[in-house]
Amino acid sequence: MRVYLIILSLLFCGVAFAQNSISGVVTDETNQPLPGVSVKVVGESTASITDVEGKFLLKPTKQPPYMVEISSVGYATQAIEVKTSGQKLEVQLLSQDINLDEIVVSASRTPERILESPVTIERMGIKDVKNTSSATFYDGLENLKEVHFNTSSLSFKSINTRGFATVANTRFMQLVDGMDNSSPALNFVLGNLIGLSELDVQSVELLPGASSALYGANAFNGILFMNSKSPFDYEGISVYARYGKTNQKLAGTNDYYDFGIRAAHKFSDYFAAKANFTYLKATEWIAGDERSMTNGGLGHGINQNYDGLNIYGDEVTTFIPNVGQVSRTGYYEEDINDNSIESVKADFSLHVKPMKDDFEIILQHKVGIGSTIYQGANRYRLEDFIMQQSKLEVKNRNFFVRAYMTTEDAGNSYDMRFAAWNVNRAWKTDQEWFTNYATAYQLSSAVMGASTTQAAGIARQYADYNQLPAALVGLPQFATQPTGGPRYMPGSPEFNNALATVIQNPDLTKGAKFIDQSQLYHVDGNYNFKEIIQFAEIQVGGSFRKYKLDSQGTIFTDFDGPIKYDEYGIYTQVQKKFMDDRLKFTGSIRYDKSQNFDGQYSPRISFVYSAGERKNHNFRVSFQTGFRNPTTQDQYIGLDLGPFALVGSAEDNLDRYVETMNVSAAGQALGAPATVTLSGRDAYNSNVYSVPSVQAFALSQNPADLEIVNIKLVKPEQVKAFEVGYKSVTDNGIAVDLNAYYNIYNDFMSTSRVIRPYYGTVGSDLSDQNVLLGLQALSNGDRRVYQVYTNTTENVTSFGFGVGLSKKIYKDFEFGINYNHAQFDFDQAKDPSFIAGFNTPRHRVKASLGNQNLFKNFGFNLNARWSDEYLWQSSFADGMIPAVTVFDAQMNYAVPSMKSVFKISASNLFGNDYLQVIGAGRIGQQYLVSWIINP
């Protein structure tokens, strides 16, 4: 009997539970199923997401009647009353011509309509991710208004908003589920190396412009938020597989593989978990720019001091009396690495809701492993680079507290310029090579009567391959001369063995490997008092961060142990509506303090006024400040790059950086010692010459062309940002988005190049023999070039505006177009050594046309981008980026019976290879076929 009652009770409970479930299907106006639609019981956490057939199942805890809310980006939200258990719902969502009613969180750290955002904001939702015409959703961010990419590699793209950005964009932040994605050592984002899988993207929000008032240091010119899907809301297994071809003039046509899987399960209302895995493999966009970085023609045949941009080893140069400045023969970048791209990402998270409300505990771990190319002062092969993040977060609708750590390991990464130098030195030392060159040059002139061009060719042939013309063979000058071996040819066993040895050696006098095991520890929290304080919405929050730099002396001056320093910040924000909720005021202020610098205050104030009967004409005006602390590299780098040295400007770093330099024979003949010892103090707080002025002096030999500068230690930079905007939807359904900004920068941080002679002094008094000796040192090539980190005392301003329009133009055809203008102003004559690095086109136009219901289960999307030419400036190279027009396209076909979507996409369709970064590979074409299961 007892067993019978137990079975009966279980059966009754099961039936009751089944009866208290509801199911249904969601379609659009054309009765096509809508996947990914949110279905939620109002007043509790029970929620579900429609599958590829538009179907859903809900198991609420409450009894009818109750309300169910159905919502999806791009469609009007519906609320339906459920009157009976087991009720089946058939819901048809009506599309909206615009998405300005979307909810965003990042602008004010609280949910609000994008129309009422106090600052400019762009958003990409699940629908946009699925319909992107780019190879990946991250690549698709380039189609957002105000976004410009700096592409260092096929898999390494850096986001630039509002200018002043290189590949290493330290003025831009990227938060993934609240965690800063920046590298602890480099202080900038490594693209999507440790970001999100496209299967797990819930939303992407972009704030261009200063955001320091809420997000602290480095939220200076923009911040990107990537939020993942909750396993409580998005269950099941989703998979995508992508294959195609990449095509580039230098690299040819190559395979492209991309695979991802997401698994999520809600075990109960109290516990859920998810896991993601993605794998990408492709061939790099090969960099092969042969332009000379020195005066003279292209190639050693006509320029014995030739230094090709993407040819490494030819930076090793010396001045030879009666011969001139001469450089060694280098190797092409494509010979110094295998040109492969590989990326592996995985993340795992456990989600616990211990109570029947929105209180949640999240334990998350992310890992990214990649091989790619990064461009900084040199070109670096990141080989088996590993970055990991671990997070513990506690949150509900009113607060969050999170703690996370970021660790990185450079793996087998190396500097390709050093790799070429030391492969060269493996077959012949620099001294041997230049001695060979000088002897062959001078004797070919004296014995054979060779011209300077002929003598240079004979000298290089002998120095590289130990080969002499018959007229010079047997001369006694060559009999006792050390020659070393002949040049290793790329691809030969000797070359491969030498390269393999060099890239595993962290001693940069013999190797090229760099070590990085730096770490970052971060804690932040926020509390919103909106349910306690009624008259206004008030928030308070703060953060603490610790850096631990550990490169073992290969990047930083941490040869004697890791370098550590801290920073913290606190903030508050008040938000209130007036005038029948038409006028919204937002005011906030934040204080941040870094261990090495004075504290900084960052206020923000904004007003949004909603006009019109439907409050659909939204005007906004804001003023905010931002600041940026000098990065870890700005402070503690100490890196000899050969042609110049990078020296950080932290006070204690100046004495930590010490190097010994060889003096030329011509210098020693003037009485200088064979070697000199220099430190970081020779670059800072002392008189030096600016590089442009030394270049002018080299041509004119007029000492009046030389400019004396005295570089001060770097300090935080600030920006005052003024912005106005307007967002609306007109009566005929046109979405309008207008904005304009004006930025004033103080203590703008940048790099400068300066020169210190090995001997003599820096000065303008030509009656001083020591000054004349210093000038002779410049002529002899006995000088050290430093790249220093400093602030300009001159005014830097930037100005820009944007116009965005979108509309459904015919049935389900959606058309959008936007224009952005950006420019900066700086008087270069007042600070000739200052490098602005704006690196942004003045004019950009983007357009899109799509229809996700062209006919049953079939959709398409087209994107076009145009930008005019602009100047690129960086520590690696300067030059003009040509104007370019790019077309991307995709077509997709859904097969509901297979819960699948098939997609064909093409990037840079019809176009030629184009450039975004001087020194990086030109961007070719990508043609891909994708199969997505349970998208």
Buried (B, 14 or more C-beta within 10 A) or exposed (E): EEEEEEEEEEEEEEEEEEEBEBBBBBBBEEEBBBBBBBBBBBEBBBBBBBBBBBBBEBBBEEEBEBEBBBBBBBBEEBEBEBEEBEBEBEBBBEBBBBBBBBEBBBBBBBEBBBBBBBBBBBBBBBBBBBBBBBBBBBBBBBBBBBBBBBBBBBBBBBBBBBBBBBBBBBBBBBBBBBBBBBBBBBBBBBBBBBBBBBBBBBBBBBBBBBBBBBBBBBBBBBBBBBBBBBBBBBBBEBBBBBBBBBBBEBBEEBEBEBBBBBBBBBEEBEBBBBBBBBBBBBBBBBBBBEBBBBEBEEEBEEBBBBBBBBBBBBBBBBBBEEBEBBBBBBBBBBBBBEBEBBBBBBBBBBBBBEEEEEBBEBBBBBBBBBBBBBBBBBBBBBBBBBBBBBBBBBBEBBBBBBBBBBBBBBBBBBBBBBBBBBBBBBBBEBEBBBBBBBBBBBBBBEEBEBEEEBBBBBBBBBBBBBEBBEBBEEBEEBEEBEBBEEBBEBEEEBBEEBBEBBBEBBEBEBBBBBBBBBBBBBBBBBBBBBEEEEEBBBBBBBBBBBBBBBBBBBBBBBEEEBBEBEBBBBBBBBBEBEEEEBBBBBBBBBBBBBEBBEEBEBBBBBBBBBBEEEBBBBBBBBBBBBBBBBBBBBBBBBBBBBBBBBBBBBEEBBEBBBBEBBBBBBBBEBEBEEEBEBBBEBBBBEBBBBBBBBBBBEEEEEBEBBBEBEBEBBBBBBBBBBBBBBBBBBEEEBBBBBBBBBBBBBBBBBBBBBBBBBBBBBBEEEEEEEBBBBBBBBBBBBBBBBBBBBBBEBEBBBBBBBBBBBBBBEEBBBBBBBBBBBBBEBEEEEBBBBBBBBBBBBBBBBBBBBBBBBEEBBBBBBBBBBBEEBBBBBBBBBBEBEEBBBBBBBBBBBEBEEBBBBBBBBBBBEBEBBBBBBBBBBBBBBBBEBBBBBB
